[in-house]
Amino acid sequence: MSSSAVAAARSFFNLYNHGFVRLAVGVPSLRVADPAYNASQSIALMEQAASRNAALALFPELGLSAYSCEDLFHQRALLDASKDALRSVLDASRSWPLIAVVGMPLEVDCRLYNCAVVLQRGSLLGVVPKTYLPNYREFYEARQFSPADTAVSTEIELADQRVPFGTRLMFRADEQPLLTFNVEICEDLWVPIPPSSFAALAGATVLLNLSASNITIGKADYRRDLVAGQSARCLAAYLYSAAGPGESTTDLAWDGHALIYENGSRIAESERFSRRPQLIVGDIDLDRLAQERMRENSFAQSALRHRESLETYRIVPVRLDLPGGERMLPDREYERFPYVPSEPTRRSERCAEVYQIQVQGLVKRLEATGIDRVVIGVSGGLDSTHALLVCAQAMDVLGYSRQNILAYTMPGFATSARTLRQARALMEAIGCKAHELDIRPACLQMLKDLGHLYAEGKPVYDITFENVQAGERTNHLFRLANHHGALVVGTGDLSELALGWCTYGVGDHMSHYAVNASVPKTLIQYVIGWAAQTQRVGSQASQTLRDILETEISAELVPGGSEGHAQATESVIGPYELQDFNLYYTLRFGYSPRKVAFLAYCAWHDRNRGTWPDVPGDRRHEYGIAQIKATLGIFLNRFFKLSQFKRSTIPNAPKVGSGGSLSPRGDWRAPSDSEATPWLSDLALVPDREE
C-alpha cells in the first residue's frame, strides 16, 4: 500500500472524518473556597480529556470556587482567588486544542453572577450567566446571585481580555460547523421552557449544562429523564455535570453525576458517589442530529414561530484543530443488529410488540373487509413461518378457528426434503387447514408454452425457470383465495424489498395484505426465536421453529441435493445481517456510503467487541472492510437503481418500526428510474483494506 493510500486509510478509520465529535464531562475533586486547588484538579482532567482526543470538556457549576460557599461568595478574597484560578486554567489550556467550560462566580456591573466561562488555548471565548436562580427548599441562590436578565453589559473585561457576555451566545466550530454549542446552568434545565430549547432552534446541536445538584432519593433518575427528554425534544446532544466529591455536607450530599445523551439515548454516565475525580467521554454523531432536524420539519416550523427571538443569538467562532489524520474509532458501541435490541428484556419486548403490530394490522383488515379466512403459502422458511404465526394469532384474537387459515405448501423443482418436512410439521402444529400442491406439472406446462428448453428435458436454470415457479405459486394463491372467499397474506419482508429480491407482479411481490413488509430479515429471525422460546403458538411448534431458524436461507428455485440446495441467497446478495445494517443507516438516517461502511466496520470488524444478542444458531461473524465494501456495493446498486419499481407497487402493510418502511405511501417515495452513481462514487472512496 502506497504512503498516500495508507494516509487515506488512516483518515477513513477516524471518527472525526465521519461527522462525529468526541466530548468529555469532568467531575473533579473540590475543596470549598479553595480556587487554586480546584483549578489544579480541573486542569488535570483537561489534560486527560486532551489525551483522549476530545474536542471539548465540560465541568460543574461554580467548579473553581465550589458551589456550596454560601455567603462566602460575597467575600472579595474568594472572588479574586477565583479569577486567579481562571488565569491558571487559561495558562494551562495553551497546551491543548481542547475547549473547556468551567464555572465560577463573577462580579459584573456591581452584581454577582453564577457563570460559565468558555475558553480555549489561553483565550476566553465567552461568559454565560445563569438565567434561573432556585430559591426554594435547600436552595438560596437569589441571596448571593443575580439572574442573567438583570445584566446590562454584553461584553466584559476578564483576565485582560475583552469577552462576550450573556446567555444568547452560540459557539460554532469553523472546522466542523455542525458542532455548534450553547451553555446553560443547572436550574435552567429544570424550568418549563429551558433556554437551551431556543438555542437548539437557533442551531445549537450540542447543549451544555454546568450543574451542582445535590443528591436526594430518586433525583438521579429524574436527572436522567430531564437530560434524555431535553436532548430528544431538541434533537441535540446534551452534556450534564453535577458537583462531586469535596462540596460541603453541612446540609447536603453530592453524587458527582455526569451524563452525555444524544437525541434521547444515553451515551455515557459517571459512577455516582465516587470519591475519585472522573472523566466520561462520548462520541456524538453530529450527522445524525442534522439529519433528524432536516427530516422532522416540525422542528423548522417551531423555529419559524420563534424567529424574532432566535435572531438575537450571537455567533462566537471557534477554531478547532481536530485530530483527523490518525486511526480513531468511536468509543460508543454500535448494535450489529440495529433492528434488534441486544439487551434480553428489551429484545423480548420488541419481539412481542412487532408481533402485536402485525396481528393488529391483519385483524383490522379482516374486520374491515368482512373476510374471515386467509390463504397463505408456507415454504418451511423464515418469512412464511413468521407470517403464519401472525395469521394464527389474528384468528385467536378474532375468535375464529385456526382452520380458517388455508395454508398451502407448494413444492417445486428445487424444494428440499428439509423445508418440505418443516412446512408440513409447522402447519400441523399451528392447527391450520393444511394443503400440499405440487406446482411442477403447471410449471412444466408454462415452460412448454414458452418454448423453454427445460420442458424438453434440458437443465436450463435461468431467470425464466425461476420466475415461472414463483409466479405459479402466487397465481395459485390468488385463485384459491378467490375460490374460497379468502384474503392472500403476503410473506415477503423488508430486506427483500430493499434488495429487490422478489418476483415482480404475479409473484411473491404481491398479496392482498403483506404483514411482513416492514420487518427486516434479522428481526424476523428473532421474533421466530421469541415465539419458540415463549411457546407462543404451543409447545409442539417450538422445535419446528428452531429447526427453521437453523435452515440456510434459499429461494429454492434451482435444484440441488435432497437435503440441500444450490441456491444460497446470501451468496448472491450478501449476508442479511450486513444488508440489514446497510438498510437501517441508509433508510433511517440517509448516511453517505462512506459513513455506513465506517459504522459497519466499527460494529462488525471484531467479533469480541461489544455485546451480541442471542444469535439464532450462534452464528457470530466478523467482517473486514473489504467484505463490508463489497456487500454495501451490492446493496446500493440494487436499492437505488434496480428495485424501486417493485417497491412503488407493493400492497398495504402495517409499518412496524421507526427504522422505516419502504411503502410509497409512507417512509420512502422515490423515482423508479434513478441512478446509483452518487452513492457508488462515494463508496469508491472507502479503502479496500486496512492500512
C-alpha positions, -999 to 999 in steps of 0.1 A, spaced: 0 0 0 14 34 -10 20 61 15 -9 81 2 -32 50 4 -20 44 40 -29 81 48 -63 77 32 -70 45 51 -60 62 84 -82 91 75 -112 68 68 -108 50 101 -110 83 121 -143 93 137 -138 130 131 -139 124 93 -174 109 96 -193 137 114 -185 126 149 -171 148 177 -156 135 210 -169 153 240 -160 149 277 -176 157 310 -154 161 341 -162 157 378 -131 170 397 -124 167 434 -130 201 451 -122 219 482 -148 245 494 -134 281 489 -100 269 476 -100 280 439 -62 273 434 -67 236 444 -99 234 423 -82 248 393 -54 222 395 -80 194 396 -98 207 366 -65 212 347 -57 175 354 -90 164 339 -85 188 309 -52 171 302 -68 137 304 -96 148 280 -70 162 256 -51 129 257 -82 111 246 -86 135 217 -118 152 230 -127 184 214 -145 198 244 -146 192 282 -174 204 305 -170 210 343 -195 216 371 -213 247 382 -191 271 402 -164 245 400 -135 269 405 -149 282 438 -171 252 448 -209 256 447 -216 253 485 -197 285 495 -230 303 505 -223 338 518 -186 334 512 -194 344 476 -197 379 489 -161 379 501 -137 398 479 -109 373 487 -128 344 472 -139 363 442 -103 374 435 -90 340 441 -115 326 416 -102 350 390 -66 339 397 -77 303 394 -92 311 360 -59 325 349 -41 293 358 -67 273 338 -62 297 309 -24 293 310 -26 255 312 -51 255 283 -24 268 259 -10 233 257 -41 217 242 -66 224 214 -94 214 238 -123 237 245 -130 239 283 -162 252 300 -157 259 337 -179 275 364 -171 305 386 -186 335 404 -181 368 386 -189 403 395 -203 424 366 -217 459 369 -218 456 407 -238 424 405 -227 389 412 -234 362 386 -231 325 386 -212 320 353 -199 295 328 -166 305 311 -158 291 277 -120 290 269 -95 275 246 -57 278 241 -54 307 265 -83 327 250 -117 334 266 -144 328 241 -174 338 261 -191 341 295 -226 328 301 -245 338 333 -272 316 349 -307 325 339 -329 309 366 -318 310 403 -335 285 425 -347 299 458 -367 272 474 -362 243 497 -325 239 502 -315 265 476 -309 302 483 -291 313 452 -310 345 449 -294 355 482 -260 356 466 -265 360 428 -285 380 403 -303 364 373 -288 368 338 -315 391 326 -305 418 351 -272 422 332 -266 454 312 -232 446 297 -229 424 267 -190 424 269 -168 423 299 -131 426 308 -118 394 322 -82 381 326 -70 411 304 -93 400 276 -125 415 261 -151 388 263 -187 384 250 -211 382 280 -247 369 280 -270 339 277 -276 341 240 -242 331 228 -237 304 202 -202 289 198 -196 274 163 -166 254 152 -151 265 119 -137 231 110 -169 213 119 -199 238 117 -223 211 128 -205 215 162 -225 245 175 -229 246 212 -248 266 238 -244 268 276 -270 268 303 -265 263 341 -283 238 364 -318 252 372 -321 264 336 -328 228 326 -355 223 353 -379 251 342 -408 245 319 -390 260 288 -352 257 293 -331 284 275 -315 255 256 -348 249 238 -344 282 220 -307 277 214 -314 244 197 -340 261 174 -313 287 167 -289 260 155 -271 246 186 -265 208 182 -247 204 215 -262 217 247 -240 220 278 -252 222 314 -229 231 343 -247 219 374 -241 214 411 -273 195 420 -271 179 454 -284 143 457 -317 132 473 -336 99 469 -349 95 433 -332 126 420 -307 107 398 -335 91 378 -352 124 374 -319 140 361 -317 112 335 -352 118 325 -347 155 322 -315 152 301 -329 124 279 -361 143 273 -344 176 265 -319 160 241 -348 142 224 -370 172 221 -342 194 209 -327 167 186 -294 175 202 -266 162 223 -268 172 260 -239 171 284 -245 175 321 -220 177 350 -231 177 387 -208 185 416 -189 157 431 -165 149 460 -154 179 481 -186 200 483 -198 210 518 -220 185 535 -234 210 561 -269 201 550 -265 183 516 -248 154 499 -234 152 464 -231 123 440 -210 136 411 -235 127 384 -222 133 348 -243 124 318 -239 125 280 -271 120 259 -277 121 221 -313 125 209 -327 107 239 -301 79 240 -276 77 268 -240 77 255 -220 79 288 -226 82 325 -203 86 355 -201 64 386 -221 81 412 -207 87 447 -171 80 436 -145 97 458 -121 100 429 -122 125 401 -139 112 369 -139 120 332 -166 105 309 -162 106 272 -189 103 245 -186 103 207 -215 124 194 -229 118 158 -235 153 146 -246 139 112 -274 121 129 -286 152 147 -285 172 115 -304 145 95 -331 143 122 -336 180 121 -338 181 84 -364 153 83 -386 164 111 -400 195 96 -419 204 127 -386 213 142 -382 240 115 -418 251 120 -411 256 157 -380 277 148 -402 298 125 -426 306 153 -398 319 174 -378 335 147 -376 370 162 -362 357 194 -337 334 176 -322 362 156 -308 378 188 -282 350 193 -246 360 188 -223 336 170 -189 331 185 -165 314 161 -143 287 175 -112 274 158 -107 237 162 -77 216 154 -94 182 151 -72 151 150 -85 137 118 -53 121 104 -49 91 127 -69 59 133 -96 66 159 -128 46 162 -157 57 184 -158 46 220 -195 40 217 -209 6 207 -230 3 176 -255 -26 175 -247 -52 150 -284 -57 146 -298 -22 147 -334 -36 144 -328 -60 173 -320 -48 209 -291 -67 224 -305 -65 259 -326 -96 265 -356 -79 282 -358 -51 257 -354 -77 229 -383 -97 242 -405 -66 245 -395 -56 209 -404 -90 195 -438 -90 213 -446 -55 201 -436 -63 165 -458 -94 166 -488 -75 180 -485 -47 155 -486 -72 126 -515 -90 143 -534 -58 148 -530 -48 112 -542 -81 99 -572 -82 123 -583 -48 112 -580 -57 75 -601 -88 80 -627 -70 100 -629 -41 75 -634 -65 45 -657 -88 63 -635 -117 53 -629 -145 79 -604 -167 61 -568 -162 48 -547 -180 22 -510 -183 28 -482 -201 11 -459 -220 35 -424 -228 23 -408 -241 55 -385 -210 55 -383 -179 77 -408 -154 61 -437 -177 56 -432 -191 90 -434 -157 106 -465 -147 85 -482 -179 95 -476 -171 132 -492 -138 127 -522 -154 110 -526 -178 138 -526 -151 164 -551 -130 144 -575 -159 142 -572 -163 180 -579 -126 186 -610 -127 163 -623 -158 179 -621 -178 147 -608 -213 143 -573 -217 130 -589 -239 104 -598 -206 88 -561 -204 78 -559 -221 44 -522 -229 42 -506 -244 11 -471 -257 7 -462 -259 -29 -431 -280 -37 -414 -272 -69 -383 -284 -88 -359 -273 -61 -378 -278 -28 -356 -296 -4 -368 -325 18 -359 -304 48 -380 -274 41 -410 -296 29 -407 -315 62 -407 -283 82 -436 -268 63 -457 -299 70 -448 -300 107 -455 -263 111 -489 -264 95 -498 -294 117 -486 -277 149 -504 -245 141 -536 -263 135 -545 -246 103 -561 -263 73 -531 -277 56 -528 -285 19 -500 -297 -4 -499 -287 -41 -473 -299 -65 -467 -270 -88 -443 -288 -112 -470 -300 -137 -483 -265 -140 -448 -251 -143 -439 -276 -170 -469 -266 -190 -460 -229 -187 -424 -237 -197 -437 -257 -227 -459 -228 -237 -429 -205 -235 -408 -228 -256 -383 -232 -227 -356 -258 -232 -363 -273 -197 -396 -286 -210 -377 -307 -235 -356 -323 -207 -326 -299 -208 -315 -284 -175 -316 -247 -182 -319 -229 -148 -323 -193 -159 -344 -164 -145 -374 -176 -166 -372 -211 -149 -371 -194 -115 -399 -169 -121 -423 -194 -136 -422 -212 -102 -426 -181 -81 -454 -168 -104 -472 -201 -104 -472 -202 -66 -487 -167 -63 -512 -174 -91 -524 -204 -73 -528 -185 -40 -548 -157 -56 -571 -181 -74 -575 -202 -42 -584 -170 -23 -610 -161 -49 -624 -196 -48 -627 -197 -10 -636 -161 -3 -603 -155 15 -575 -129 17 -540 -137 5 -515 -129 32 -481 -119 18 -449 -132 33 -421 -110 18 -400 -90 42 -384 -55 43 -349 -68 35 -362 -85 3 -380 -53 -8 -349 -33 -2 -328 -56 -24 -355 -63 -49 -352 -100 -40 -387 -108 -50 -406 -117 -82 -425 -87 -96 -462 -87 -104 -478 -121 -101 -450 -134 -78 -441 -132 -41 -440 -94 -46 -479 -93 -45 -506 -102 -20 -538 -88 -6 -521 -78 27 -484 -80 34 -478 -85 71 -440 -87 69 -433 -59 45 -417 -36 71 -400 -63 91 -363 -70 82 -350 -105 79 -328 -103 110 -357 -92 131 -379 -119 117 -353 -144 129 -355 -131 165 -393 -129 165 -395 -166 155 -369 -174 182 -390 -155 207 -422 -173 196 -404 -206 201 -390 -197 235 -423 -184 248 -443 -212 232 -465 -185 216 -483 -210 194 -479 -240 215 -451 -263 226 -455 -286 196 -445 -259 172 -414 -246 191 -390 -273 180 -401 -269 144 -395 -231 147 -360 -238 160 -353 -261 130 -365 -234 106 -341 -209 122 -312 -233 115 -321 -237 78 -300 -219 53 -319 -191 36 -327 -200 0 -354 -193 -26 -352 -230 -36 -359 -224 -73 -328 -241 -87 -324 -279 -80 -298 -292 -55 -294 -322 -33 -323 -339 -14 -314 -322 19 -297 -291 5 -300 -268 -25 -278 -250 -50 -292 -215 -44 -279 -200 -11 -294 -165 -11 -267 -148 9 -240 -160 -15 -257 -138 -42 -269 -107 -23 -245 -108 7 -252 -116 44 -286 -103 56 -270 -92 89 -248 -68 69 -275 -58 44 -300 -50 72 -273 -28 88 -268 -10 55 -306 -6 51 -311 8 85 -285 36 83 -293 44 46 -331 45 51 -334 58 86 -306 84 86 -297 89 49 -260 85 57 -234 85 30 -220 51 19 -187 61 35 -203 66 68 -224 35 66 -192 15 58 -174 32 87 -202 23 112 -204 -13 98 -167 -16 104 -170 -3 139 -198 -28 146 -185 -59 128 -148 -59 124 -142 -76 158 -165 -103 170 -152 -99 205 -160 -62 207 -193 -53 223 -223 -74 232 -242 -99 210 -279 -107 210 -286 -144 212 -279 -151 176 -300 -179 161 -277 -208 155 -250 -190 175 -236 -176 142 -212 -149 154 -194 -134 124 -169 -107 118 -164 -87 86 -134 -68 74 -136 -36 54 -132 -54 21 -163 -75 26 -182 -46 41 -175 -25 10 -184 -53 -14 -217 -60 4 -226 -23 5 -219 -21 -32 -245 -48 -38 -270 -30 -16 -265 4 -32 -269 -8 -67 -299 -29 -60 -316 -4 -37 -311 28 -57 -311 16 -93 -327 -18 -97 -356 -23 -73 -376 8 -68 -402 -1 -94 -411 -31 -73 -415 -10 -41 -437 15 -59 -465 -10 -62 -463 -30 -30 -496 -40 -13 -508 -25 20 -488 -34 51 -485 -22 87 -455 -1 95 -437 -18 124 -407 2 135 -391 37 135 -363 22 114 -386 29 84 -407 11 59 -404 11 21 -441 18 13 -446 45 -14 -474 57 9 -452 61 39 -415 65 46 -400 61 12 -410 78 -20 -385 76 -48 -384 75 -86 -383 41 -102 -357 51 -128 -330 68 -107 -292 61 -109 -270 49 -81 -240 69 -94 -236 93 -65 -238 66 -39 -214 42 -58 -189 71 -63 -189 78 -26 -184 41 -19 -154 41 -41 -136 64 -15 -138 36 11 -105 18 13 -103 -18 0 -83 -29 31 -70 -16 63 -36 1 64 
